[in-house]
């Protein structure tokens, strides 16, 4: 889409590799790949925005471990 500020690209790794990893390890992996990271800690009742950003990876965590993740 012309003028859209974020170019869609896939991570250089499979997001499923992040499941079960410590939150900080997963965050660093995503940031090294050039993505912004948003962490939702289920232990703290997170709220999510509905905007889609292809340059962002969202990590859903509980007790410091990634349970789910997706791009956008």
KAQUIHU-V490623 format. One record per backbone hydrogen bond with DSSP energy under -1.0 kcal/mol. NH is the residue of the N-H (numbers start at 1). CO is the residue of the C=O. Records with the same first field share a line. If there is no record, write none. Layout:
NH=CO, CO
//
This chain:
4=1
17=14
18=15
20=66
21=18
23=64
26=22
27=23
28=24
29=25
30=26
31=27
32=28
34=31
35=30
36=55
38=57
40=59
42=61
44=41
53=72
56=53
57=36
58=70
59=38
60=68
61=40
62=65
65=62
66=21
67=60
68=60
70=58
72=56
//
